[in-house]
Amino acid sequence: MELNEITIKKVTQEGDSKKEAIDLAGHMLVESGCVKEAYISKMHEREEVVTTYIGNHVAIPHGTDDAKKEIIKSGISVIQYPNGVDFGNGNTAHIVIGIAGKDNDHLDILSKIAISCQDEALVKEMSQIEDKQSLINKLIGD
C-alpha cells in the first residue's frame, strides 16, 4: 500500500463537536483530492451506525461501504485536538484520522492505524508530531 496523501491540522480552539471534527476530516480529504464532497455525508452515516472512536483517544471516521465510488485516491487526514473532542459515551478523541482507501487499501489502512493506535505512548507522541513523513511512519510504518 502506498499512501502519499496525508494532511495534518492542529486545532487548538475548544468546543469542536464530533460532527465538526468529522466535517473537517472529510473536507481535508476533499481538499487533498482524495474524495468527492459526497464522501463526507457517508462518513457521518458510518458514525450513526457505529462509533469510529477506537480507544486511546483516537477516532477514525471513514465512509460506509457504498462510499467507495466517492474515493478518488487513498489518503488520510489527521487532526490533532490537544483539548479533545467528545465522541460520546465518555470518549474523548485527541487525534481524529479521516480515512479514504481506494480499492483494497481501505482495510489495510484501517488495520495499520488501529495497530499503531493501541500504543498509548505512541498516540501521545503522534498528537504532537507536525512533520508529515514522521507521522506517516508512526501511523502506518511506510
CNS distance restraints for C-alpha pairs under 8 A (distance, minus, plus):
assign (resid   1 and name CA) (resid 105 and name CA) 6.30 0.50 0.50
assign (resid   1 and name CA) (resid 108 and name CA) 7.49 0.50 0.50
assign (resid   2 and name CA) (resid 142 and name CA) 7.80 0.50 0.50
assign (resid   3 and name CA) (resid  74 and name CA) 6.38 0.50 0.50
assign (resid   3 and name CA) (resid  75 and name CA) 6.04 0.50 0.50
assign (resid   4 and name CA) (resid  74 and name CA) 7.92 0.50 0.50
assign (resid   4 and name CA) (resid  75 and name CA) 6.83 0.50 0.50
assign (resid   5 and name CA) (resid  32 and name CA) 6.92 0.50 0.50
assign (resid   5 and name CA) (resid  34 and name CA) 7.53 0.50 0.50
assign (resid   5 and name CA) (resid  74 and name CA) 6.99 0.50 0.50
assign (resid   5 and name CA) (resid  75 and name CA) 4.60 0.50 0.50
assign (resid   5 and name CA) (resid  76 and name CA) 6.43 0.50 0.50
assign (resid   6 and name CA) (resid  32 and name CA) 7.94 0.50 0.50
assign (resid   6 and name CA) (resid  75 and name CA) 5.69 0.50 0.50
assign (resid   6 and name CA) (resid  76 and name CA) 4.93 0.50 0.50
assign (resid   6 and name CA) (resid  77 and name CA) 5.48 0.50 0.50
assign (resid   6 and name CA) (resid  78 and name CA) 7.36 0.50 0.50
assign (resid   6 and name CA) (resid 132 and name CA) 7.14 0.50 0.50
assign (resid   6 and name CA) (resid 136 and name CA) 7.72 0.50 0.50
assign (resid   7 and name CA) (resid  28 and name CA) 6.84 0.50 0.50
assign (resid   7 and name CA) (resid  29 and name CA) 7.82 0.50 0.50
assign (resid   7 and name CA) (resid  32 and name CA) 7.44 0.50 0.50
assign (resid   7 and name CA) (resid  76 and name CA) 6.71 0.50 0.50
assign (resid   7 and name CA) (resid  77 and name CA) 4.77 0.50 0.50
assign (resid   7 and name CA) (resid  78 and name CA) 6.11 0.50 0.50
assign (resid   7 and name CA) (resid 132 and name CA) 7.46 0.50 0.50
assign (resid   8 and name CA) (resid  77 and name CA) 5.99 0.50 0.50
assign (resid   8 and name CA) (resid  78 and name CA) 4.77 0.50 0.50
assign (resid   8 and name CA) (resid  79 and name CA) 5.85 0.50 0.50
assign (resid   8 and name CA) (resid  80 and name CA) 7.69 0.50 0.50
assign (resid   8 and name CA) (resid 130 and name CA) 7.31 0.50 0.50
assign (resid   8 and name CA) (resid 132 and name CA) 7.12 0.50 0.50
assign (resid   9 and name CA) (resid  78 and name CA) 6.35 0.50 0.50
assign (resid   9 and name CA) (resid  79 and name CA) 4.86 0.50 0.50
assign (resid   9 and name CA) (resid  80 and name CA) 6.24 0.50 0.50
assign (resid  10 and name CA) (resid  79 and name CA) 5.65 0.50 0.50
assign (resid  10 and name CA) (resid  80 and name CA) 4.59 0.50 0.50
assign (resid  10 and name CA) (resid  81 and name CA) 6.22 0.50 0.50
assign (resid  10 and name CA) (resid  82 and name CA) 7.89 0.50 0.50
assign (resid  11 and name CA) (resid  79 and name CA) 6.88 0.50 0.50
assign (resid  11 and name CA) (resid  80 and name CA) 6.04 0.50 0.50
assign (resid  11 and name CA) (resid  81 and name CA) 5.28 0.50 0.50
assign (resid  11 and name CA) (resid  82 and name CA) 7.34 0.50 0.50
assign (resid  12 and name CA) (resid  81 and name CA) 6.30 0.50 0.50
assign (resid  12 and name CA) (resid  82 and name CA) 6.37 0.50 0.50
assign (resid  12 and name CA) (resid  83 and name CA) 6.92 0.50 0.50
assign (resid  13 and name CA) (resid  83 and name CA) 7.77 0.50 0.50
assign (resid  14 and name CA) (resid  83 and name CA) 6.36 0.50 0.50
assign (resid  14 and name CA) (resid  84 and name CA) 7.83 0.50 0.50
assign (resid  15 and name CA) (resid  85 and name CA) 7.45 0.50 0.50
assign (resid  16 and name CA) (resid  20 and name CA) 5.81 0.50 0.50
assign (resid  16 and name CA) (resid  21 and name CA) 6.48 0.50 0.50
assign (resid  16 and name CA) (resid  85 and name CA) 6.24 0.50 0.50
assign (resid  17 and name CA) (resid  21 and name CA) 6.20 0.50 0.50
assign (resid  17 and name CA) (resid  85 and name CA) 6.16 0.50 0.50
assign (resid  17 and name CA) (resid  86 and name CA) 6.57 0.50 0.50
assign (resid  17 and name CA) (resid  87 and name CA) 7.96 0.50 0.50
assign (resid  18 and name CA) (resid  22 and name CA) 6.20 0.50 0.50
assign (resid  18 and name CA) (resid  85 and name CA) 6.29 0.50 0.50
assign (resid  18 and name CA) (resid  86 and name CA) 6.18 0.50 0.50
assign (resid  18 and name CA) (resid  87 and name CA) 5.61 0.50 0.50
assign (resid  19 and name CA) (resid  23 and name CA) 6.08 0.50 0.50
assign (resid  19 and name CA) (resid  44 and name CA) 7.56 0.50 0.50
assign (resid  20 and name CA) (resid  24 and name CA) 6.07 0.50 0.50
assign (resid  21 and name CA) (resid  25 and name CA) 6.17 0.50 0.50
assign (resid  21 and name CA) (resid  85 and name CA) 7.57 0.50 0.50
assign (resid  21 and name CA) (resid  96 and name CA) 7.21 0.50 0.50
assign (resid  22 and name CA) (resid  26 and name CA) 6.07 0.50 0.50
assign (resid  22 and name CA) (resid  40 and name CA) 7.68 0.50 0.50
assign (resid  22 and name CA) (resid  43 and name CA) 7.16 0.50 0.50
assign (resid  22 and name CA) (resid  44 and name CA) 7.15 0.50 0.50
assign (resid  22 and name CA) (resid  61 and name CA) 6.43 0.50 0.50
assign (resid  22 and name CA) (resid  96 and name CA) 7.90 0.50 0.50
assign (resid  22 and name CA) (resid  98 and name CA) 7.41 0.50 0.50
assign (resid  23 and name CA) (resid  27 and name CA) 6.03 0.50 0.50
assign (resid  23 and name CA) (resid  40 and name CA) 6.51 0.50 0.50
assign (resid  24 and name CA) (resid  28 and name CA) 6.10 0.50 0.50
assign (resid  25 and name CA) (resid  29 and name CA) 6.50 0.50 0.50
assign (resid  25 and name CA) (resid  61 and name CA) 7.80 0.50 0.50
assign (resid  25 and name CA) (resid  77 and name CA) 5.72 0.50 0.50
assign (resid  25 and name CA) (resid  78 and name CA) 7.06 0.50 0.50
assign (resid  25 and name CA) (resid  79 and name CA) 6.96 0.50 0.50
assign (resid  25 and name CA) (resid  96 and name CA) 7.31 0.50 0.50
assign (resid  25 and name CA) (resid  97 and name CA) 6.88 0.50 0.50
assign (resid  25 and name CA) (resid  98 and name CA) 4.99 0.50 0.50
assign (resid  26 and name CA) (resid  30 and name CA) 6.31 0.50 0.50
assign (resid  26 and name CA) (resid  37 and name CA) 7.90 0.50 0.50
assign (resid  26 and name CA) (resid  39 and name CA) 7.22 0.50 0.50
assign (resid  26 and name CA) (resid  40 and name CA) 5.10 0.50 0.50
assign (resid  26 and name CA) (resid  43 and name CA) 7.55 0.50 0.50
assign (resid  26 and name CA) (resid  77 and name CA) 7.77 0.50 0.50
assign (resid  26 and name CA) (resid  98 and name CA) 6.36 0.50 0.50
assign (resid  27 and name CA) (resid  31 and name CA) 6.04 0.50 0.50
assign (resid  27 and name CA) (resid  37 and name CA) 7.45 0.50 0.50
assign (resid  27 and name CA) (resid  40 and name CA) 7.28 0.50 0.50
assign (resid  28 and name CA) (resid  32 and name CA) 6.20 0.50 0.50
assign (resid  28 and name CA) (resid  77 and name CA) 6.06 0.50 0.50
assign (resid  29 and name CA) (resid  33 and name CA) 6.43 0.50 0.50
assign (resid  29 and name CA) (resid  34 and name CA) 5.33 0.50 0.50
assign (resid  29 and name CA) (resid  35 and name CA) 5.90 0.50 0.50
assign (resid  29 and name CA) (resid  75 and name CA) 6.99 0.50 0.50
assign (resid  29 and name CA) (resid  76 and name CA) 6.68 0.50 0.50
assign (resid  29 and name CA) (resid  77 and name CA) 6.10 0.50 0.50
assign (resid  29 and name CA) (resid  98 and name CA) 7.34 0.50 0.50
assign (resid  29 and name CA) (resid 100 and name CA) 7.63 0.50 0.50
assign (resid  30 and name CA) (resid  34 and name CA) 5.78 0.50 0.50
assign (resid  30 and name CA) (resid  35 and name CA) 5.00 0.50 0.50
assign (resid  30 and name CA) (resid  36 and name CA) 5.85 0.50 0.50
assign (resid  30 and name CA) (resid  37 and name CA) 6.08 0.50 0.50
assign (resid  33 and name CA) (resid  72 and name CA) 7.00 0.50 0.50
assign (resid  33 and name CA) (resid  73 and name CA) 7.44 0.50 0.50
assign (resid  34 and name CA) (resid  71 and name CA) 6.08 0.50 0.50
assign (resid  34 and name CA) (resid  72 and name CA) 5.02 0.50 0.50
assign (resid  34 and name CA) (resid  73 and name CA) 4.74 0.50 0.50
assign (resid  34 and name CA) (resid  74 and name CA) 6.06 0.50 0.50
assign (resid  34 and name CA) (resid  75 and name CA) 5.92 0.50 0.50
assign (resid  34 and name CA) (resid 100 and name CA) 6.99 0.50 0.50
assign (resid  35 and name CA) (resid  39 and name CA) 6.27 0.50 0.50
assign (resid  35 and name CA) (resid  70 and name CA) 5.63 0.50 0.50
assign (resid  35 and name CA) (resid  71 and name CA) 4.38 0.50 0.50
assign (resid  35 and name CA) (resid  72 and name CA) 5.12 0.50 0.50
assign (resid  35 and name CA) (resid  73 and name CA) 6.92 0.50 0.50
assign (resid  35 and name CA) (resid 100 and name CA) 7.17 0.50 0.50
assign (resid  36 and name CA) (resid  70 and name CA) 5.21 0.50 0.50
assign (resid  36 and name CA) (resid  71 and name CA) 6.45 0.50 0.50
assign (resid  36 and name CA) (resid  72 and name CA) 7.16 0.50 0.50
assign (resid  37 and name CA) (resid  70 and name CA) 7.82 0.50 0.50
assign (resid  38 and name CA) (resid  42 and name CA) 6.93 0.50 0.50
assign (resid  38 and name CA) (resid  70 and name CA) 6.56 0.50 0.50
assign (resid  39 and name CA) (resid  43 and name CA) 6.37 0.50 0.50
assign (resid  39 and name CA) (resid  63 and name CA) 6.30 0.50 0.50
assign (resid  39 and name CA) (resid  67 and name CA) 6.02 0.50 0.50
assign (resid  39 and name CA) (resid  70 and name CA) 5.54 0.50 0.50
assign (resid  39 and name CA) (resid  71 and name CA) 7.29 0.50 0.50
assign (resid  40 and name CA) (resid  44 and name CA) 6.59 0.50 0.50
assign (resid  40 and name CA) (resid  63 and name CA) 7.28 0.50 0.50
assign (resid  41 and name CA) (resid  45 and name CA) 6.25 0.50 0.50
assign (resid  41 and name CA) (resid  63 and name CA) 7.92 0.50 0.50
assign (resid  42 and name CA) (resid  46 and name CA) 6.22 0.50 0.50
assign (resid  42 and name CA) (resid  62 and name CA) 7.61 0.50 0.50
assign (resid  42 and name CA) (resid  63 and name CA) 4.68 0.50 0.50
assign (resid  42 and name CA) (resid  64 and name CA) 5.57 0.50 0.50
assign (resid  42 and name CA) (resid  67 and name CA) 6.03 0.50 0.50
assign (resid  43 and name CA) (resid  47 and name CA) 6.41 0.50 0.50
assign (resid  43 and name CA) (resid  61 and name CA) 6.01 0.50 0.50
assign (resid  43 and name CA) (resid  62 and name CA) 4.90 0.50 0.50
assign (resid  43 and name CA) (resid  63 and name CA) 4.07 0.50 0.50
assign (resid  43 and name CA) (resid  64 and name CA) 6.53 0.50 0.50
assign (resid  44 and name CA) (resid  48 and name CA) 6.30 0.50 0.50
assign (resid  44 and name CA) (resid  63 and name CA) 7.53 0.50 0.50
assign (resid  45 and name CA) (resid  49 and name CA) 6.52 0.50 0.50
assign (resid  45 and name CA) (resid  63 and name CA) 7.40 0.50 0.50
assign (resid  45 and name CA) (resid  64 and name CA) 6.85 0.50 0.50
assign (resid  46 and name CA) (resid  50 and name CA) 6.22 0.50 0.50
assign (resid  46 and name CA) (resid  51 and name CA) 7.51 0.50 0.50
assign (resid  46 and name CA) (resid  52 and name CA) 7.79 0.50 0.50
assign (resid  46 and name CA) (resid  61 and name CA) 7.68 0.50 0.50
assign (resid  46 and name CA) (resid  62 and name CA) 6.96 0.50 0.50
assign (resid  46 and name CA) (resid  63 and name CA) 5.92 0.50 0.50
assign (resid  46 and name CA) (resid  64 and name CA) 5.30 0.50 0.50
assign (resid  47 and name CA) (resid  51 and name CA) 4.95 0.50 0.50
assign (resid  47 and name CA) (resid  52 and name CA) 6.08 0.50 0.50
assign (resid  47 and name CA) (resid  61 and name CA) 7.09 0.50 0.50
assign (resid  51 and name CA) (resid  87 and name CA) 7.84 0.50 0.50
assign (resid  52 and name CA) (resid  59 and name CA) 5.35 0.50 0.50
assign (resid  52 and name CA) (resid  60 and name CA) 5.28 0.50 0.50
assign (resid  52 and name CA) (resid  61 and name CA) 5.36 0.50 0.50
assign (resid  52 and name CA) (resid  62 and name CA) 7.78 0.50 0.50
assign (resid  53 and name CA) (resid  57 and name CA) 7.70 0.50 0.50
assign (resid  53 and name CA) (resid  58 and name CA) 5.95 0.50 0.50
assign (resid  53 and name CA) (resid  59 and name CA) 3.97 0.50 0.50
assign (resid  53 and name CA) (resid  60 and name CA) 6.34 0.50 0.50
assign (resid  53 and name CA) (resid  61 and name CA) 7.87 0.50 0.50
assign (resid  53 and name CA) (resid  87 and name CA) 6.71 0.50 0.50
assign (resid  53 and name CA) (resid  91 and name CA) 7.47 0.50 0.50
assign (resid  53 and name CA) (resid  93 and name CA) 7.31 0.50 0.50
assign (resid  54 and name CA) (resid  58 and name CA) 5.86 0.50 0.50
assign (resid  54 and name CA) (resid  59 and name CA) 5.67 0.50 0.50
assign (resid  54 and name CA) (resid  60 and name CA) 7.20 0.50 0.50
assign (resid  54 and name CA) (resid 114 and name CA) 7.48 0.50 0.50
assign (resid  55 and name CA) (resid  59 and name CA) 7.40 0.50 0.50
assign (resid  55 and name CA) (resid  91 and name CA) 7.64 0.50 0.50
assign (resid  55 and name CA) (resid 118 and name CA) 7.81 0.50 0.50
assign (resid  56 and name CA) (resid  93 and name CA) 7.85 0.50 0.50
assign (resid  56 and name CA) (resid 117 and name CA) 6.86 0.50 0.50
assign (resid  56 and name CA) (resid 118 and name CA) 6.78 0.50 0.50
assign (resid  56 and name CA) (resid 119 and name CA) 7.88 0.50 0.50
assign (resid  56 and name CA) (resid 120 and name CA) 6.04 0.50 0.50
assign (resid  56 and name CA) (resid 123 and name CA) 7.23 0.50 0.50
assign (resid  57 and name CA) (resid  91 and name CA) 7.15 0.50 0.50
assign (resid  57 and name CA) (resid  92 and name CA) 5.62 0.50 0.50
assign (resid  57 and name CA) (resid  93 and name CA) 4.12 0.50 0.50
assign (resid  57 and name CA) (resid  94 and name CA) 5.25 0.50 0.50
assign (resid  57 and name CA) (resid  95 and name CA) 6.47 0.50 0.50
assign (resid  57 and name CA) (resid 123 and name CA) 7.84 0.50 0.50
assign (resid  58 and name CA) (resid  92 and name CA) 7.86 0.50 0.50
assign (resid  58 and name CA) (resid  93 and name CA) 4.89 0.50 0.50
assign (resid  58 and name CA) (resid  94 and name CA) 6.15 0.50 0.50
assign (resid  58 and name CA) (resid  95 and name CA) 4.94 0.50 0.50
assign (resid  58 and name CA) (resid  96 and name CA) 5.90 0.50 0.50
assign (resid  58 and name CA) (resid  97 and name CA) 7.61 0.50 0.50
assign (resid  58 and name CA) (resid 117 and name CA) 7.15 0.50 0.50
assign (resid  58 and name CA) (resid 123 and name CA) 7.85 0.50 0.50
assign (resid  59 and name CA) (resid  87 and name CA) 7.94 0.50 0.50
assign (resid  59 and name CA) (resid  93 and name CA) 5.95 0.50 0.50
assign (resid  59 and name CA) (resid  95 and name CA) 6.46 0.50 0.50
assign (resid  59 and name CA) (resid  96 and name CA) 4.84 0.50 0.50
assign (resid  59 and name CA) (resid  97 and name CA) 6.22 0.50 0.50
assign (resid  60 and name CA) (resid  96 and name CA) 5.82 0.50 0.50
assign (resid  60 and name CA) (resid  97 and name CA) 4.68 0.50 0.50
assign (resid  60 and name CA) (resid  98 and name CA) 5.64 0.50 0.50
assign (resid  60 and name CA) (resid  99 and name CA) 6.73 0.50 0.50
assign (resid  61 and name CA) (resid  96 and name CA) 7.31 0.50 0.50
assign (resid  61 and name CA) (resid  97 and name CA) 6.44 0.50 0.50
assign (resid  61 and name CA) (resid  98 and name CA) 5.08 0.50 0.50
assign (resid  61 and name CA) (resid  99 and name CA) 6.47 0.50 0.50
assign (resid  62 and name CA) (resid  98 and name CA) 5.83 0.50 0.50
assign (resid  62 and name CA) (resid  99 and name CA) 5.08 0.50 0.50
assign (resid  62 and name CA) (resid 100 and name CA) 6.48 0.50 0.50
assign (resid  63 and name CA) (resid  67 and name CA) 5.52 0.50 0.50
assign (resid  63 and name CA) (resid  68 and name CA) 7.70 0.50 0.50
assign (resid  63 and name CA) (resid  99 and name CA) 7.86 0.50 0.50
assign (resid  63 and name CA) (resid 100 and name CA) 7.43 0.50 0.50
assign (resid  64 and name CA) (resid  68 and name CA) 7.72 0.50 0.50
assign (resid  67 and name CA) (resid  71 and name CA) 7.16 0.50 0.50
assign (resid  68 and name CA) (resid 102 and name CA) 7.15 0.50 0.50
assign (resid  68 and name CA) (resid 103 and name CA) 7.73 0.50 0.50
assign (resid  71 and name CA) (resid 100 and name CA) 6.46 0.50 0.50
assign (resid  71 and name CA) (resid 101 and name CA) 7.16 0.50 0.50
assign (resid  71 and name CA) (resid 102 and name CA) 6.09 0.50 0.50
assign (resid  72 and name CA) (resid 102 and name CA) 6.92 0.50 0.50
assign (resid  73 and name CA) (resid 100 and name CA) 7.39 0.50 0.50
assign (resid  73 and name CA) (resid 101 and name CA) 6.88 0.50 0.50
assign (resid  73 and name CA) (resid 102 and name CA) 5.35 0.50 0.50
assign (resid  74 and name CA) (resid  99 and name CA) 7.91 0.50 0.50
assign (resid  74 and name CA) (resid 100 and name CA) 5.28 0.50 0.50
assign (resid  74 and name CA) (resid 101 and name CA) 4.37 0.50 0.50
assign (resid  74 and name CA) (resid 102 and name CA) 4.93 0.50 0.50
assign (resid  74 and name CA) (resid 105 and name CA) 6.99 0.50 0.50
assign (resid  74 and name CA) (resid 106 and name CA) 7.76 0.50 0.50
assign (resid  75 and name CA) (resid  99 and name CA) 6.33 0.50 0.50
assign (resid  75 and name CA) (resid 100 and name CA) 5.38 0.50 0.50
assign (resid  75 and name CA) (resid 101 and name CA) 6.50 0.50 0.50
assign (resid  76 and name CA) (resid  97 and name CA) 6.54 0.50 0.50
assign (resid  76 and name CA) (resid  98 and name CA) 5.36 0.50 0.50
assign (resid  76 and name CA) (resid  99 and name CA) 4.67 0.50 0.50
assign (resid  76 and name CA) (resid 100 and name CA) 6.18 0.50 0.50
assign (resid  77 and name CA) (resid  96 and name CA) 7.98 0.50 0.50
assign (resid  77 and name CA) (resid  97 and name CA) 5.49 0.50 0.50
assign (resid  77 and name CA) (resid  98 and name CA) 4.87 0.50 0.50
assign (resid  77 and name CA) (resid  99 and name CA) 6.72 0.50 0.50
assign (resid  78 and name CA) (resid  95 and name CA) 6.87 0.50 0.50
assign (resid  78 and name CA) (resid  96 and name CA) 5.81 0.50 0.50
assign (resid  78 and name CA) (resid  97 and name CA) 4.53 0.50 0.50
assign (resid  78 and name CA) (resid  98 and name CA) 6.43 0.50 0.50
assign (resid  79 and name CA) (resid  95 and name CA) 5.69 0.50 0.50
assign (resid  79 and name CA) (resid  96 and name CA) 5.11 0.50 0.50
assign (resid  79 and name CA) (resid  97 and name CA) 6.35 0.50 0.50
assign (resid  80 and name CA) (resid  94 and name CA) 5.88 0.50 0.50
assign (resid  80 and name CA) (resid  95 and name CA) 4.79 0.50 0.50
assign (resid  80 and name CA) (resid  96 and name CA) 6.64 0.50 0.50
assign (resid  80 and name CA) (resid 127 and name CA) 5.49 0.50 0.50
assign (resid  80 and name CA) (resid 128 and name CA) 7.42 0.50 0.50
assign (resid  81 and name CA) (resid  85 and name CA) 6.90 0.50 0.50
assign (resid  81 and name CA) (resid  93 and name CA) 7.35 0.50 0.50
assign (resid  81 and name CA) (resid  94 and name CA) 4.59 0.50 0.50
assign (resid  81 and name CA) (resid  95 and name CA) 5.97 0.50 0.50
assign (resid  81 and name CA) (resid  96 and name CA) 7.77 0.50 0.50
assign (resid  81 and name CA) (resid 127 and name CA) 7.55 0.50 0.50
assign (resid  82 and name CA) (resid  94 and name CA) 5.79 0.50 0.50
assign (resid  82 and name CA) (resid 127 and name CA) 7.33 0.50 0.50
assign (resid  83 and name CA) (resid  94 and name CA) 6.88 0.50 0.50
assign (resid  84 and name CA) (resid  92 and name CA) 5.61 0.50 0.50
assign (resid  84 and name CA) (resid  93 and name CA) 5.25 0.50 0.50
assign (resid  84 and name CA) (resid  94 and name CA) 4.53 0.50 0.50
assign (resid  84 and name CA) (resid  95 and name CA) 7.84 0.50 0.50
assign (resid  85 and name CA) (resid  92 and name CA) 5.30 0.50 0.50
assign (resid  85 and name CA) (resid  93 and name CA) 5.16 0.50 0.50
assign (resid  85 and name CA) (resid  94 and name CA) 6.55 0.50 0.50
assign (resid  86 and name CA) (resid  90 and name CA) 7.20 0.50 0.50
assign (resid  86 and name CA) (resid  91 and name CA) 6.01 0.50 0.50
assign (resid  86 and name CA) (resid  92 and name CA) 4.64 0.50 0.50
assign (resid  86 and name CA) (resid  93 and name CA) 6.51 0.50 0.50
assign (resid  87 and name CA) (resid  91 and name CA) 5.33 0.50 0.50
assign (resid  87 and name CA) (resid  92 and name CA) 5.70 0.50 0.50
assign (resid  87 and name CA) (resid  93 and name CA) 6.60 0.50 0.50
assign (resid  88 and name CA) (resid  92 and name CA) 7.57 0.50 0.50
assign (resid  94 and name CA) (resid 127 and name CA) 6.81 0.50 0.50
assign (resid  95 and name CA) (resid 123 and name CA) 7.98 0.50 0.50
assign (resid  95 and name CA) (resid 127 and name CA) 6.13 0.50 0.50
assign (resid  99 and name CA) (resid 106 and name CA) 7.70 0.50 0.50
assign (resid  99 and name CA) (resid 109 and name CA) 7.68 0.50 0.50
assign (resid  99 and name CA) (resid 110 and name CA) 7.66 0.50 0.50
assign (resid 100 and name CA) (resid 106 and name CA) 6.50 0.50 0.50
assign (resid 101 and name CA) (resid 105 and name CA) 4.77 0.50 0.50
assign (resid 101 and name CA) (resid 106 and name CA) 3.75 0.50 0.50
assign (resid 101 and name CA) (resid 107 and name CA) 7.51 0.50 0.50
assign (resid 101 and name CA) (resid 109 and name CA) 6.95 0.50 0.50
assign (resid 102 and name CA) (resid 106 and name CA) 6.23 0.50 0.50
assign (resid 104 and name CA) (resid 108 and name CA) 7.19 0.50 0.50
assign (resid 105 and name CA) (resid 109 and name CA) 5.99 0.50 0.50
assign (resid 106 and name CA) (resid 110 and name CA) 6.23 0.50 0.50
assign (resid 107 and name CA) (resid 111 and name CA) 5.99 0.50 0.50
assign (resid 108 and name CA) (resid 112 and name CA) 6.18 0.50 0.50
assign (resid 109 and name CA) (resid 113 and name CA) 6.13 0.50 0.50
assign (resid 109 and name CA) (resid 140 and name CA) 7.14 0.50 0.50
assign (resid 110 and name CA) (resid 114 and name CA) 6.02 0.50 0.50
assign (resid 111 and name CA) (resid 115 and name CA) 6.13 0.50 0.50
assign (resid 112 and name CA) (resid 116 and name CA) 6.24 0.50 0.50
assign (resid 112 and name CA) (resid 139 and name CA) 6.93 0.50 0.50
assign (resid 112 and name CA) (resid 140 and name CA) 5.22 0.50 0.50
assign (resid 112 and name CA) (resid 141 and name CA) 7.88 0.50 0.50
assign (resid 113 and name CA) (resid 117 and name CA) 6.01 0.50 0.50
assign (resid 113 and name CA) (resid 139 and name CA) 5.41 0.50 0.50
assign (resid 113 and name CA) (resid 140 and name CA) 5.91 0.50 0.50
assign (resid 114 and name CA) (resid 118 and name CA) 6.47 0.50 0.50
assign (resid 115 and name CA) (resid 119 and name CA) 7.80 0.50 0.50
assign (resid 116 and name CA) (resid 122 and name CA) 7.28 0.50 0.50
assign (resid 116 and name CA) (resid 123 and name CA) 7.72 0.50 0.50
assign (resid 116 and name CA) (resid 138 and name CA) 7.02 0.50 0.50
assign (resid 116 and name CA) (resid 139 and name CA) 5.69 0.50 0.50
assign (resid 116 and name CA) (resid 140 and name CA) 7.14 0.50 0.50
assign (resid 117 and name CA) (resid 122 and name CA) 7.01 0.50 0.50
assign (resid 117 and name CA) (resid 123 and name CA) 5.72 0.50 0.50
assign (resid 117 and name CA) (resid 139 and name CA) 7.62 0.50 0.50
assign (resid 118 and name CA) (resid 123 and name CA) 7.83 0.50 0.50
assign (resid 119 and name CA) (resid 123 and name CA) 6.28 0.50 0.50
assign (resid 120 and name CA) (resid 124 and name CA) 6.29 0.50 0.50
assign (resid 121 and name CA) (resid 125 and name CA) 6.26 0.50 0.50
assign (resid 122 and name CA) (resid 126 and name CA) 6.08 0.50 0.50
assign (resid 122 and name CA) (resid 138 and name CA) 7.62 0.50 0.50
assign (resid 123 and name CA) (resid 127 and name CA) 6.16 0.50 0.50
assign (resid 124 and name CA) (resid 128 and name CA) 7.01 0.50 0.50
assign (resid 125 and name CA) (resid 129 and name CA) 6.51 0.50 0.50
assign (resid 126 and name CA) (resid 135 and name CA) 6.49 0.50 0.50
assign (resid 126 and name CA) (resid 138 and name CA) 7.24 0.50 0.50
assign (resid 129 and name CA) (resid 134 and name CA) 7.25 0.50 0.50
assign (resid 129 and name CA) (resid 135 and name CA) 6.32 0.50 0.50
assign (resid 130 and name CA) (resid 135 and name CA) 7.48 0.50 0.50
assign (resid 131 and name CA) (resid 135 and name CA) 6.30 0.50 0.50
assign (resid 132 and name CA) (resid 136 and name CA) 6.31 0.50 0.50
assign (resid 133 and name CA) (resid 137 and name CA) 6.17 0.50 0.50
assign (resid 134 and name CA) (resid 138 and name CA) 6.25 0.50 0.50
assign (resid 135 and name CA) (resid 139 and name CA) 6.00 0.50 0.50
assign (resid 136 and name CA) (resid 140 and name CA) 5.80 0.50 0.50
assign (resid 136 and name CA) (resid 141 and name CA) 6.64 0.50 0.50
assign (resid 136 and name CA) (resid 142 and name CA) 6.68 0.50 0.50
assign (resid 137 and name CA) (resid 141 and name CA) 4.29 0.50 0.50
assign (resid 137 and name CA) (resid 142 and name CA) 5.34 0.50 0.50
